[in-house]
């Protein structure tokens, strides 16, 4: 190595070391942006020091840049985007939270949005444009190249959260008459192929997929072998209108890396890869949990008004269903006046039943979402949960019954509340499965409304069983 080459190597090593130090200063041991780093970026933005902002952010990975946007206040994000405009490439936009991306897109001119969209994969570009107003969306599309515009318009024509929105149009498909050698030459000569792919789709004259070839097979197979002799004919074809949750389940069930997407006529129109499905699995799992609680999107970046609207309607629904419980209590007003302990213990019976119902409901909703609970095994699952409920009911009833008898020196009261707990927990087990299943059979999302109905049933049954048994047993006359 010459002295000049040695000096150049030393400079390069020093630069790499300096960048590593800068990255270490920004991220903690859990690979999360440090509070001090975010504070320095915020102070530089407030002072108008755009060069300093750029210097701080430039070493970060695109995913960390996206995280930085989420950590800043809403009014600071456009200023950051302007300060690091050279770094705001497609990789950063692909990683941005939906609400943050929507805000930034609205603050950028249509031409800049079009330039970014053309660099993104089709599914990421669609995700960036689909929430724009119709007028803004058309303005951006008008700035794009005709080929890119046609691809995005085609994707936007499919239903939201469908395979058509999710799929990528960057795939490699070749005719069935090729040999392995022909395919290798084709891959080497063509400059317009997808940047990354794991398998080749083999199509017939009507562009229907008839098989796939993994790259590993192609590289290890003699050139003269026909593709039809080495390809796998069994493949999972994804209809273009299939819901993304069903797509994710199919990838999980068959351990797919990628899959062909076909239109209603069976023609190959795109592919879905496992990296897209990982995001879907995460989204759907979080979405079901949030829907069960009535928390809307549950995104801390969601506008306050949207969060308010999505949550308050379920609180109002709970208020309405709570009136049923209040009506039952009022109908036993005379009994409660004679034995004040009934008023103190009634909420415990309802609360225990509500928690038991929530447990069973969560299991049922998850089983429905993952196709573990179907028409074929509904009866078996229902009987299983009923047996679990009986065991839970007997255990909890024994504890609360004995404790009540000792505290109030009234064995009959202990027996009444124990029996009421058993009845309510069994009811909760039945409702926790039956309500989600019925909603699913009615083509309604069981995660959305199940909690309201299950809570209503367990609260009402808890009050009715406890107070009714108190009257029937002669505990109060």
TIFIFI-702452 format. One record per residue: residue in one letter; x, y, z of N, C-alpha, C in turn. Coordinates in pm, whole numbers, padded with zeros to 5 digits, always signed. Last residue first. Example, Ala and Ser with C-alpha at 12.3 -4.5 7.8 and 13.67 -1.06 7.14 Angstrom:
s+01285-00225+00708+01367-00106+00714+01290+00003+00787a+01319-00569+00780+01230-00450+00780+01320-00330+00780
END
This chain:
x-08687-01049+05387-08830-01080+05374-08905-00956+05330x-08377-01189+05299-08453-01069+05333-08600-01101+05308x-08331-01456+05277-08231-01374+05347-08291-01242+05387x-08488-01621+05135-08544-01573+05259-08444-01491+05340x-08408-01694+04887-08358-01774+05000-08417-01731+05133x-08519-01500+04723-08573-01635+04718-08529-01720+04837x-08356-01274+04785-08500-01272+04812-08556-01413+04819x-08105-01363+04703-08121-01311+04839-08270-01310+04879x-08149-01421+04437-08127-01532+04529-08144-01489+04675x-08171-01154+04343-08283-01247+04331-08269-01365+04426x-07920-01050+04394-08036-00993+04463-08156-01086+04457x-07763-01226+04231-07735-01204+04372-07858-01154+04447x-07885-01220+03973-07863-01347+04043-07846-01325+04193x-07886-00943+03911-08011-01019+03918-07995-01148+03998x-07613-00872+03914-07708-00807+04004-07834-00891+04023x-07519-01054+03713-07461-01047+03847-07556-00986+03947x-07670-00996+03488-07685-01126+03552-07629-01125+03693x-07572-00734+03436-07715-00758+03462-07736-00890+03535x-07298-00783+03396-07344-00691+03500-07489-00720+03538x-07303-00965+03180-07246-01006+03309-07289-00914+03422x-07432-00814+02975-07487-00943+03019-07434-00980+03158x-07266-00588+02947-07408-00572+02981-07466-00701+03039x-07028-00712+02870-07035-00637+02996-07179-00620+03041x-07108-00814+02621-07066-00906+02727-07072-00837+02863x-07164-00578+02478-07270-00674+02505-07234-00769+02619x-06911-00448+02475-07031-00378+02523-07138-00479+02563x-06736-00636+02362-06717-00595+02502-06842-00528+02558x-06819-00662+02091-06835-00771+02186-06831-00724+02330x-06775-00471+01896-06891-00454+01983-06905-00561+02091x-06518-00531+01776-06570-00395+01790-06675-00384+01899x-06449-00792+01739-06365-00713+01830-06426-00577+01860x-06614-00897+01546-06643-00929+01686-06561-00849+01785x-06746-00726+01282-06618-00748+01349-06644-00776+01497x-07005-00913+01120-06962-00795+01195-06830-00827+01265x-07135-01126+01002-07037-01050+00923-07003-00915+00987x-07274-01281+01171-07350-01171+01110-07260-01079+01027x-07080-01440+01274-07174-01503+01180-07258-01397+01107x-06964-01255+01447-06888-01302+01331-06979-01365+01228x-07166-01233+01636-07129-01115+01558-07052-01155+01433x-07158-01497+01735-07279-01446+01669-07248-01324+01584x-06899-01501+01847-06934-01593+01739-07057-01544+01662x-06910-01301+02049-06821-01286+01934-06858-01377+01817x-07125-01431+02210-07139-01297+02150-07042-01277+02033x-07025-01686+02292-07143-01675+02206-07153-01540+02137x-06803-01640+02461-06786-01712+02334-06902-01682+02239x-06905-01486+02666-06774-01452+02611-06744-01522+02480x-07140-01616+02743-07150-01491+02666-07017-01457+02598x-07028-01837+02884-07118-01856+02770-07122-01732+02681x-06880-01707+03082-06813-01799+02989-06896-01823+02865x-07083-01564+03212-06975-01491+03145-06902-01580+03045x-07228-01775+03322-07292-01687+03221-07187-01611+03142x-07034-01857+03502-07077-01948+03395-07146-01870+03283x-07029-01628+03662-06907-01666+03588-06941-01765+03477x-07291-01628+03768-07246-01518+03682-07122-01554+03602x-07305-01867+03917-07400-01842+03807-07346-01736+03712x-07099-01819+04104-07093-01934+04013-07183-01910+03892x-07204-01590+04232-07076-01581+04161-07063-01697+04061x-07433-01694+04352-07447-01591+04250-07320-01578+04167x-07318-01870+04540-07400-01923+04430-07414-01822+04317x-07192-01679+04704-07115-01782+04636-07191-01840+04518x-07407-01534+04802-07312-01465+04713-07225-01567+04639x-07538-01739+04948-07606-01667+04840-07506-01602+04745x-07350-01813+05140-07397-01911+05042-07463-01844+04923x-07325-01576+05285-07209-01632+05215-07249-01731+05108x-07582-01556+05387-07536-01452+05295-07415-01502+05216x-07574-01779+05557-07667-01778+05444-07627-01673+05341x-07385-01706+05754-07355-01814+05659-07448-01814+05537x-07282-01428+05880-07409-01468+05820-07381-01576+05715x-07083-01248+05963-07140-01346+06058-07276-01397+06010x-06952-01098+05785-07086-01052+05821-07156-01144+05921x-06708-01240+05771-06708-01095+05794-06844-01047+05845x-06787-01509+05725-06709-01473+05844-06719-01325+05876x-06930-01494+05485-06992-01555+05602-06920-01515+05731x-06733-01385+05316-06856-01309+05346-06923-01362+05472x-06544-01592+05306-06506-01461+05358-06630-01380+05398x-06697-01798+05188-06643-01815+05323-06609-01680+05385x-06752-01674+04935-06859-01720+05023-06812-01733+05167x-06505-01626+04821-06588-01511+04857-06702-01551+04951x-06408-01895+04794-06332-01791+04865-06423-01678+04911x-06611-02022+04648-06571-02074+04779-06500-01966+04861x-06611-01868+04413-06730-01870+04499-06697-01920+04639x-06364-01929+04298-06388-01792+04347-06505-01789+04443x-06412-02207+04244-06296-02160+04322-06322-02023+04383x-06643-02209+04089-06641-02281+04216-06527-02234+04305x-06557-02053+03866-06669-02011+03950-06667-02077+04085x-06350-02208+03754-06321-02074+03808-06430-02029+03905x-06505-02431+03679-06394-02446+03773-06358-02312+03837x-06684-02308+03498-06734-02378+03617-06624-02393+03723x-06508-02208+03302-06589-02115+03381-06641-02181+03509x-06413-02446+03194-06319-02355+03260-06393-02259+03351x-06656-02534+03087-06592-02612+03194-06489-02528+03269x-06699-02334+02897-06797-02353+03004-06735-02432+03120x-06486-02375+02726-06490-02252+02805-06592-02261+02918x-06565-02626+02618-06438-02611+02689-06441-02489+02780x-06804-02564+02492-06807-02656+02605-06679-02646+02687x-06701-02393+02290-06799-02342+02387-06803-02431+02512x-06540-02570+02148-06478-02456+02215-06572-02400+02322x-06737-02745+02049-06630-02796+02136-06565-02683+02214x-06896-02573+01891-06953-02644+02005-06848-02692+02102x-06710-02489+01693-06772-02393+01785-06827-02461+01910x-06581-02629+01494-06546-02661+01632-06607-02565+01734x-06682-02550+01246-06661-02692+01270-06634-02724+01416x-06684-02278+01234-06813-02345+01247-06794-02492+01286x-06390-02199+01436-06467-02201+01312-06602-02269+01338x-06112-02082+01575-06253-02103+01610-06335-02088+01483x-05880-02030+01447-05881-02144+01538-06022-02179+01583x-05853-01805+01287-05921-01922+01231-05908-02047+01318x-05767-01583+01413-05663-01674+01363-05720-01803+01305x-06002-01460+01491-05911-01386+01403-05806-01476+01341x-06111-01650+01667-06181-01617+01542-06087-01550+01443x-05921-01635+01872-05940-01761+01800-06013-01740+01668x-05960-01370+01958-05832-01409+01899-05846-01538+01818x-06221-01395+02055-06193-01301+01946-06061-01337+01878x-06184-01586+02262-06271-01614+02148-06241-01524+02029x-06011-01455+02441-05971-01582+02381-06052-01611+02255x-06173-01236+02506-06043-01213+02442-05993-01340+02374x-06389-01368+02631-06411-01294+02508-06279-01271+02433x-06270-01467+02864-06322-01560+02764-06340-01491+02629x-06202-01220+02990-06102-01323+02962-06148-01416+02850x-06452-01094+03011-06346-01032+02930-06238-01133+02894x-06583-01265+03190-06632-01249+03054-06528-01191+02962x-06432-01220+03421-06435-01354+03362-06483-01349+03217x-06494-00950+03463-06355-00990+03435-06349-01128+03371x-06771-00971+03510-06720-00892+03398-06578-00930+03361x-06780-01127+03743-06837-01179+03618-06785-01103+03497x-06662-00945+03920-06598-01075+03896-06651-01136+03766x-06852-00734+03905-06714-00712+03863-06643-00843+03832x-07087-00849+04013-07085-00799+03874-06944-00786+03821x-06997-00905+04273-07047-01013+04187-07042-00971+04040x-06932-00649+04362-06829-00753+04355-06872-00865+04263x-07173-00503+04367-07071-00470+04266-06963-00576+04253x-07303-00638+04595-07351-00651+04457-07245-00616+04352x-07207-00567+04847-07153-00687+04782-07194-00702+04636x-07340-00338+04931-07195-00340+04934-07137-00454+04851x-07607-00409+04910-07557-00297+04829-07405-00298+04822x-07618-00613+05101-07645-00643+04960-07592-00534+04868x-07583-00486+05344-07471-00565+05290-07492-00600+05144x-07829-00385+05418-07736-00294+05350-07619-00370+05288x-08127-00501+05407-07995-00559+05432-07892-00481+05350x-08343-00335+05356-08349-00421+05473-08213-00482+05508x-08273-00210+05120-08297-00128+05238-08296-00211+05366x-08266-00425+04945-08140-00359+04980-08157-00273+05104x-08539-00481+04921-08450-00581+04981-08319-00517+05026x-08627-00247+04792-08679-00283+04923-08589-00381+04994x-08493-00253+04541-08465-00148+04639-08511-00183+04779x-08496-00408+04319-08474-00476+04447-08445-00376+04558x-08517-00229+04115-08631-00317+04138-08618-00397+04266x-08265-00113+04112-08378-00035+04166-08499-00122+04194x-08118-00316+03988-08090-00281+04128-08209-00207+04189x-08229-00307+03730-08240-00430+03811-08218-00399+03959x-08153-00050+03651-08295-00084+03661-08316-00208+03748x-07877-00073+03642-07936+00019+03739-08085-00012+03759x-07854-00250+03427-07810-00291+03559-07871-00204+03668x-07951-00080+03227-08019-00206+03254-07984-00257+03393x-07768+00125+03218-07903+00156+03269-07980+00028+03300x-07550+00028+03089-07545+00030+03235-07682+00060+03296x-07611+00074+02823-07624-00063+02872-07621-00068+03025x-07556+00352+02820-07691+00303+02790-07710+00161+02846x-07284+00356+02877-07378+00427+02966-07519+00375+02947x-07181+00221+02661-07172+00158+02794-07268+00224+02892x-07231+00417+02469-07296+00287+02456-07294+00213+02590x-07059+00614+02564-07204+00641+02564-07282+00510+02553x-06820+00483+02515-06854+00519+02653-07004+00548+02666x-06831+00469+02243-06840+00344+02317-06868+00371+02465x-06806+00737+02175-06928+00667+02135-06944+00535+02211x-06554+00817+02263-06673+00861+02339-06798+00783+02300x-06358+00717+02086-06374+00659+02220-06508+00694+02284x-06373+00854+01845-06370+00707+01843-06396+00647+01979x-06367+01123+01927-06484+01070+01856-06489+00917+01863x-06109+01142+02046-06230+01171+02122-06352+01105+02057x-05941+01086+01830-05941+00998+01947-06068+01016+02028x-06002+01308+01668-06031+01172+01619-06036+01072+01735x-05911+01518+01831-06051+01512+01794-06089+01371+01747x-05634+01468+01846-05717+01458+01966-05864+01443+01930x-05481+01261+01593-05537+01390+01638-05635+01371+01753x-05238+01017+01686-05369+01044+01629-05420+01180+01679x-05012+00947+01817-04999+01053+01718-05132+01088+01651x-05077+00734+01969-05050+00859+02041-05030+00976+01946x-05344+00531+01875-05216+00586+01833-05194+00720+01902x-05586+00403+01889-05491+00387+01999-05353+00439+01968x-05799+00398+01718-05668+00359+01665-05567+00336+01776x-06031+00310+01974-06005+00361+01840-05872+00310+01787x-06084+00182+02215-05988+00293+02217-05956+00347+02078x-06238-00036+02291-06306+00083+02240-06216+00204+02233x-06121-00268+02358-06130-00169+02464-06204-00043+02420x-06131-00405+02120-06195-00465+02236-06214-00364+02349x-05972-00240+01963-06116-00244+01938-06191-00304+02056x-05720-00302+02067-05774-00167+02084-05925-00163+02060x-05694-00569+01987-05686-00534+02129-05750-00398+02155x-05710-00541+01708-05812-00618+01779-05813-00584+01928x-05478-00390+01652-05610-00335+01622-05719-00408+01699x-05265-00556+01714-05287-00437+01795-05426-00380+01776x-05306-00746+01509-05306-00787+01650-05333-00668+01741x-05284-00589+01279-05411-00656+01309-05418-00698+01455x-05014-00498+01291-05127-00404+01287-05256-00470+01333x-04868-00739+01285-04855-00646+01398-04974-00551+01405x-04951-00840+01040-04974-00918+01162-04968-00828+01284x-04854-00637+00871-04997-00663+00880-05030-00738+01008x-04577-00658+00897-04644-00534+00939-04794-00558+00959x-04546-00912+00784-04506-00889+00923-04574-00763+00977x-04619-00872+00519-04711-00945+00606-04676-00925+00753x-04399-00748+00406-04526-00675+00412-04620-00740+00514x-04218-00956+00423-04190-00833+00499-04314-00745+00509x-04316-01151+00251-04333-01171+00394-04304-01045+00475x-04494-01009-00030-04378-01071+00034-04394-01068+00185x-04704-01049-00305-04694-01005-00166-04579-01080-00103x-04735-00935-00643-04690-01032-00544-04690-00967-00406x-04953-00913-00934-04862-00862-00831-04814-00973-00741x-05105-01033-01126-05101-00886-01127-05006-00829-01022x-05185-01302-01329-05088-01254-01231-05078-01102-01239x-05530-01388-01374-05405-01335-01427-05316-01283-01314x-05782-01469-01295-05670-01559-01270-05537-01510-01323x-05985-01292-01313-05968-01381-01427-05850-01475-01411x-05958-01136-01080-06072-01230-01091-06063-01326-01209x-05592-01155-01037-05718-01084-01053-05833-01183-01069x-05356-01264-00788-05423-01280-00917-05553-01202-00918x-05034-01269-00655-05168-01210-00643-05232-01214-00781x-04809-01511-00520-04863-01440-00636-05003-01388-00604x-04592-01466-00240-04707-01532-00303-04759-01445-00416x-04313-01549-00027-04384-01460-00118-04497-01539-00183x-04283-01722+00181-04190-01609+00170-04250-01503+00078x-04504-01904+00398-04470-01847+00269-04366-01736+00282x-04623-02099+00575-04482-02057+00586-04431-02001+00454x-04892-02149+00580-04814-02223+00481-04667-02182+00477x-04984-01987+00792-05021-02129+00786-04929-02208+00695x-04882-01731+00733-04845-01798+00857-04870-01949+00847x-05009-01674+00492-04862-01675+00499-04816-01752+00622x-05275-01682+00581-05229-01778+00481-05076-01788+00480x-05282-01467+00757-05306-01602+00808-05258-01708+00710x-05238-01257+00576-05140-01284+00681-05156-01424+00737x-05477-01273+00429-05347-01291+00362-05241-01329+00465x-05661-01206+00622-05665-01341+00569-05535-01373+00495x-05588-00940+00650-05576-01029+00766-05578-01175+00721x-05648-00829+00403-05509-00842+00440-05489-00933+00561x-05894-00996+00204-05861-00908+00315-05718-00935+00364x-05877-01021-00151-05871-01088-00020-05829-00988+00088x-05878-00928-00409-05970-00864-00314-05969-00930-00176x-05703-01087-00550-05669-00947-00534-05759-00876-00433x-05618-01402-00405-05712-01317-00482-05689-01170-00451x-05315-01563-00418-05391-01468-00336-05486-01389-00425x-05216-01896-00432-05254-01778-00509-05346-01691-00425x-04967-02095-00343-05080-02026-00281-05107-01898-00358x-04886-02384-00543-04859-02250-00493-04985-02190-00434x-04744-02648-00709-04833-02612-00599-04794-02475-00545x-04531-02664-00883-04662-02633-00938-04761-02594-00828x-04210-02554-00896-04311-02607-00804-04448-02566-00854x-03985-02638-01168-04069-02546-01091-04162-02623-00996x-03850-02813-01326-03790-02781-01197-03880-02696-01109x-03983-02840-01562-03936-02963-01496-03882-02936-01356x-04033-02590-01656-04150-02669-01617-04110-02799-01547x-03781-02508-01734-03838-02455-01610-03956-02537-01561x-03560-02766-01853-03676-02679-01872-03731-02632-01737x-03206-02766-01852-03330-02817-01792-03443-02716-01813x-02969-02657-01935-03057-02714-02038-03192-02763-01982x-02821-02569-01714-02885-02471-01802-02988-02533-01896x-02871-02738-01398-02806-02724-01530-02888-02638-01625x-02921-02561-01090-02976-02652-01191-02906-02631-01325x-02860-02375-00900-02797-02507-00886-02845-02608-00990x-03002-02145-00952-02856-02135-00950-02788-02272-00948x-03265-02237-00925-03217-02193-01055-03065-02192-01060x-03288-02284-00652-03299-02396-00746-03238-02359-00880x-03260-02027-00549-03162-02129-00511-03167-02249-00605x-03486-01894-00643-03355-01860-00700-03250-01965-00667x-03764-02107-00706-03680-02034-00612-03545-02007-00675x-04029-02081-00922-03893-02133-00909-03816-02047-00810x-04373-02180-00959-04268-02088-00912-04134-02161-00908x-04666-02195-01178-04563-02249-01090-04464-02142-01049x-04850-02066-01325-04862-02212-01322-04757-02276-01232x-05041-01773-01350-04927-01839-01286-04949-01989-01277x-05146-01658-01665-05188-01724-01543-05067-01791-01479x-05108-01545-01910-05046-01479-01795-05103-01532-01663x-05178-01701-02117-05281-01608-02068-05234-01531-01945x-04961-01868-02151-04985-01766-02253-05090-01664-02210x-04840-01895-01808-04876-01949-01938-04906-01834-02034x-04551-01833-01599-04687-01806-01644-04711-01869-01780x-04371-01851-01301-04383-01907-01436-04529-01892-01480x-04191-01631-01102-04323-01685-01134-04324-01731-01280x-03916-01679-00892-03962-01643-01026-04099-01708-01049x-03816-01542-00575-03862-01650-00661-03913-01593-00793x-03719-01317-00461-03673-01445-00407-03716-01562-00495x-03593-00988-00530-03694-01092-00545-03632-01225-00504x-03528-00646-00577-03516-00761-00487-03628-00860-00516x-03575-00480-00796-03445-00476-00728-03422-00599-00641x-03723-00601-01099-03734-00561-00959-03597-00568-00893x-03576-00496-01415-03635-00592-01323-03645-00535-01182x-03463-00359-01624-03582-00301-01560-03649-00396-01463x-03261-00484-01760-03222-00379-01664-03341-00326-01584x-03184-00808-01864-03290-00710-01838-03248-00611-01730x-02966-00984-01859-02976-00885-01967-03076-00774-01936x-02994-01154-01641-02870-01076-01656-02887-00961-01755x-03239-01273-01684-03218-01196-01561-03094-01108-01571x-03188-01405-01929-03290-01301-01920-03268-01212-01798x-02999-01594-01850-02962-01491-01946-03060-01374-01941x-03162-01747-01679-03043-01680-01626-02999-01568-01720x-03354-01841-01865-03394-01755-01754-03275-01679-01697x-03203-02003-02033-03273-01886-02088-03309-01788-01977x-03124-02197-01845-03024-02111-01909-03087-01985-01967x-03369-02319-01790-03297-02251-01682-03194-02155-01740x-03592-02239-02065-03505-02329-01989-03439-02249-01877x-03936-02146-02133-03795-02117-02107-03723-02234-02040x-04208-02177-02158-04124-02249-02254-03975-02230-02228x-04353-02017-01982-04326-02155-01942-04231-02228-02037x-04225-01680-01934-04311-01782-01998-04262-01924-01969x-04192-01514-01611-04138-01556-01742-04228-01663-01801x-04176-01245-01383-04256-01354-01440-04204-01386-01580x-04097-01077-01098-04038-01134-01220-04123-01253-01262x-04227-00763-00973-04203-00906-00964-04145-00953-01097x-04374-00504-00853-04237-00534-00892-04210-00682-00870x-04611-00447-00743-04613-00482-00887-04473-00509-00941x-04719-00570-00430-04620-00496-00508-04628-00542-00654x-05022-00544-00232-04929-00611-00323-04831-00512-00388x-05211-00402-00085-05089-00447-00020-04982-00493-00118x-05429-00353-00242-05359-00238-00185-05221-00279-00134x-05497-00620-00301-05467-00526-00410-05395-00402-00362x-05563-00729-00057-05437-00770-00119-05398-00676-00232x-05697-00459+00146-05709-00577+00061-05573-00610+00002x-05727-00220+00284-05683-00339+00358-05707-00468+00279x-05982-00089+00068-05879-00070+00170-05853-00202+00242x-06032-00230-00263-06078-00194-00128-05960-00173-00032x-05874-00072-00551-05910-00190-00472-05954-00146-00331x-05788+00161-00660-05921+00116-00700-05968-00006-00621x-05529+00198-00586-05631+00272-00511-05773+00228-00547x-05402+00048-00785-05402-00001-00646-05510+00067-00564x-05443+00216-01006-05497+00080-01007-05506+00024-00865x-05302+00439-00927-05447+00450-00947-05512+00312-00948x-05043+00328-00927-05103+00373-00801-05253+00387-00814x-05008+00269-01200-04994+00163-01100-05062+00203-00969x-05039+00521-01320-05133+00413-01353-05129+00303-01248x-04817+00657-01216-04952+00703-01185-05054+00592-01210x-04606+00519-01335-04621+00515-01189-04762+00556-01148x-04660+00586-01605-04654+00445-01562-04675+00433-01412x-04651+00875-01611-04773+00799-01646-04773+00655-01595x-04505+01032-01324-04489+00972-01456-04609+00882-01485x-04695+01287-01146-04618+01164-01157-04605+01118-01301x-04866+01497-01116-04723+01529-01123-04637+01405-01149x-05114+01385-01079-05090+01459-01203-04942+01490-01223x-05098+01291-00820-05096+01195-00930-05066+01263-01063x-05125+01534-00681-05000+01458-00673-04989+01361-00791x-05387+01603-00750-05277+01696-00780-05143+01624-00778x-05534+01393-00646-05528+01409-00791-05415+01503-00833x-05495+01446-00372-05450+01321-00430-05436+01332-00582x-05620+01690-00339-05475+01681-00320-05419+01555-00384x-05887+01607-00392-05825+01713-00472-05673+01706-00462x-05935+01411-00196-05942+01376-00338-05870+01478-00424x-05697+01420+00073-05822+01462+00012-05818+01432-00137x-05509+01123+00162-05519+01262+00117-05660+01293+00067x-05484+00860+00218-05558+00940+00315-05569+01087+00276x-05330+00749+00012-05470+00710+00024-05551+00796+00120x-05057+00811-00005-05153+00895-00077-05299+00867-00043x-04911+00627+00144-04884+00769+00162-04994+00856+00103x-05003+00384+00053-05024+00417+00194-05002+00565+00220x-04903+00399-00208-05048+00401-00185-05078+00440-00041x-04632+00374-00156-04682+00497-00218-04833+00510-00198x-04625+00115-00055-04588+00226+00033-04638+00359-00024x-04704-00030-00281-04785-00038-00160-04754+00076-00063x-04498+00035-00467-04636+00074-00493-04720+00074-00365x-04203+00173-00315-04278+00060-00369-04425+00100-00379x-04092+00509-00403-04144+00408-00311-04197+00287-00386x-04037+00694-00593-03924+00616-00542-03969+00502-00450x-04275+00821-00637-04218+00745-00748-04100+00659-00705x-04310+00960-00398-04397+00845-00427-04339+00759-00538x-04126+01170-00428-04106+01069-00324-04186+00943-00356x-04244+01311-00638-04106+01261-00651-04078+01151-00549x-04492+01377-00524-04487+01289-00641-04348+01230-00658x-04412+01555-00327-04477+01430-00286-04471+01329-00402x-04314+01761-00488-04223+01689-00399-04282+01556-00355x-04554+01841-00616-04440+01792-00693-04342+01712-00609x-04718+01938-00410-04756+01816-00482-04640+01756-00560x-04536+02044-00114-04596+02068-00246-04622+01936-00319x-04625+01944+00224-04532+01948+00111-04605+01979-00019x-04811+01910+00421-04731+02032+00428-04634+02047+00311x-04923+01663+00379-05009+01780+00362-04929+01910+00361x-04707+01503+00453-04749+01506+00313-04835+01629+00285x-04705+01544+00728-04593+01591+00646-04632+01602+00499x-04950+01426+00804-04922+01566+00834-04812+01621+00744x-04911+01160+00719-05020+01239+00662-04997+01388+00685x-04700+01081+00882-04679+01090+00738-04787+01177+00673x-04830+01079+01129-04718+01171+01107-04695+01191+00959x-05017+00875+01086-05064+01010+01118-04954+01114+01095x-04847+00651+01030-04947+00697+00934-04990+00841+00959x-04494+00681+01088-04628+00654+01140-04732+00717+01046x-04249+00600+00839-04323+00696+00921-04456+00642+00969x-04115+00438+00663-04111+00402+00805-04198+00491+00893x-04138+00553+00416-04193+00419+00432-04200+00378+00579x-03997+00789+00453-04143+00796+00441-04207+00659+00460x-03734+00684+00456-03788+00751+00574-03940+00753+00568x-03707+00581+00198-03691+00491+00313-03750+00553+00438x-03734+00797+00027-03843+00702+00032-03832+00610+00154x-03587+01075+00210-03607+00986+00098-03721+00889+00120x-03489+01320+00340-03627+01273+00342-03656+01188+00218x-03246+01435+00324-03250+01302+00387-03390+01242+00383x-03289+01684+00220-03207+01591+00142-03212+01449+00197x-03430+01809+00428-03502+01770+00305-03422+01671+00221x-03398+01887+00690-03328+01766+00643-03390+01716+00513x-03553+02113+00727-03410+02121+00759-03333+02002+00703x-03811+02026+00661-03747+02127+00577-03597+02131+00600x-03858+01849+00872-03859+01799+00734-03789+01897+00639x-03853+02028+01087-03750+01925+01076-03743+01872+00934x-04083+02175+01029-03953+02244+01033-03839+02143+01022x-04286+01981+01054-04258+02042+00923-04122+02111+00919x-04256+01925+01342-04225+01826+01237-04203+01887+01100x-04342+02108+01524-04197+02102+01498-04164+02012+01379x-04610+02080+01568-04567+02202+01499-04418+02203+01469x-04615+01834+01709-04676+01845+01576-04623+01966+01500x-04298+01752+01865-04434+01805+01866-04483+01826+01724x-04113+01441+01821-04126+01587+01822-04273+01628+01825x-04134+01171+01793-04099+01222+01925-04111+01374+01935x-04179+01129+01524-04286+01096+01619-04260+01156+01757x-03930+01202+01418-04050+01280+01384-04162+01254+01485x-03774+00993+01518-03750+01130+01564-03870+01219+01534x-03861+00774+01371-03890+00779+01516-03873+00921+01569x-03748+00841+01124-03894+00835+01138-03935+00842+01285x-03481+00812+01194-03529+00944+01153-03681+00950+01166x-03479+00539+01236-03457+00627+01351-03499+00770+01319x-03518+00449+00975-03618+00415+01077-03604+00502+01201x-03280+00547+00848-03412+00601+00813-03520+00570+00916x-03021+00603+01094-03089+00512+01002-03226+00571+00969x-02824+00903+01123-02928+00810+01168-02978+00720+01056x-02644+01100+01043-02594+00963+01064-02702+00860+01094x-02817+01339+01021-02761+01273+00903-02709+01130+00929x-02884+01475+01254-02974+01372+01202-02910+01285+01095x-02682+01661+01306-02725+01569+01411-02801+01449+01353x-02666+01803+01067-02549+01731+01115-02586+01628+01222x-02920+01921+01059-02881+01826+00955-02764+01740+01003x-02900+02093+01279-03002+01988+01276-02963+01880+01176x-02698+02260+01191-02673+02176+01308-02774+02062+01314x-02830+02385+00980-02709+02307+00953-02678+02213+01069x-03038+02522+01107-03069+02408+01022-02947+02322+00991x-03107+02680+01360-02976+02627+01318-02998+02502+01233x-03325+02795+01483-03311+02812+01338-03179+02762+01284x-03373+02746+01744-03276+02852+01716-03258+02877+01566x-03545+02530+01725-03596+02655+01782-03505+02773+01749x-03366+02338+01624-03480+02381+01543-03533+02515+01592x-03195+02312+01842-03141+02360+01715-03253+02408+01622x-03374+02207+02029-03312+02337+02055-03255+02397+01926x-03432+01959+01907-03539+02056+01931-03482+02197+01952x-03182+01835+01915-03246+01861+01786-03354+01968+01801x-03150+01820+02193-03055+01900+02112-03113+01932+01975x-03362+01648+02263-03359+01785+02315-03266+01874+02232x-03281+01414+02141-03404+01479+02094-03407+01625+02141x-03054+01365+02301-03039+01387+02157-03161+01459+02102x-03169+01323+02551-03077+01436+02533-03059+01468+02385x-03311+01088+02509-03384+01210+02542-03297+01333+02517x-03207+00884+02234-03189+00936+02368-03265+01067+02387x-03389+00645+02051-03328+00778+02053-03323+00834+02196x-03302+00307+02109-03404+00411+02112-03335+00546+02122x-03146+00082+02150-03161+00134+02014-03277+00233+02003x-03093+00026+02407-03209-00042+02349-03240+00008+02209x-02886+00193+02476-02855+00051+02461-02972-00029+02403x-02966+00485+02268-02928+00419+02393-02907+00270+02368x-02836+00714+02023-02916+00596+02058-02869+00536+02189x-02659+00929+01993-02802+00951+01969-02890+00836+02016x-02402+00848+02034-02450+00961+02113-02601+00979+02101x-02376+00657+01837-02380+00613+01976-02433+00723+02067x-02357+00825+01617-02474+00739+01630-02489+00691+01773x-02109+00941+01672-02228+01027+01664-02355+00944+01678x-01945+00716+01660-01955+00789+01786-02081+00875+01787x-01973+00652+01391-02017+00556+01491-02036+00623+01627x-01852+00878+01278-01995+00856+01257-02050+00758+01358x-01587+00839+01364-01660+00959+01407-01810+00941+01390x-01527+00600+01231-01526+00604+01378-01605+00722+01430x-01540+00684+00966-01633+00580+01014-01642+00580+01166x-01331+00866+00967-01466+00913+00939-01569+00812+00989x-01115+00698+01018-01146+00803+01114-01289+00854+01095x-01121+00544+00787-01143+00479+00916-01181+00582+01022x-01060+00740+00598-01188+00671+00590-01223+00605+00723x-00801+00812+00679-00908+00912+00680-01045+00847+00681x-00672+00568+00636-00678+00621+00772-00789+00726+00784x-00693+00551+00360-00756+00449+00442-00773+00497+00586x-00536+00771+00286-00678+00770+00250-00754+00668+00336x-00288+00684+00378-00349+00806+00433-00499+00810+00406x-00249+00462+00212-00255+00445+00357-00323+00564+00424x-00237+00584-00036-00346+00491-00008-00363+00468+00142x-00003+00733+00000-00128+00802-00029-00249+00714+00002x+00190+00531+00041+00160+00628+00149+00028+00701+00126x+00060+00217-00093+00138+00341-00103+00103+00434+00012x+00085-00119+00000+00000+00000+00000+00089+00124+00000
END
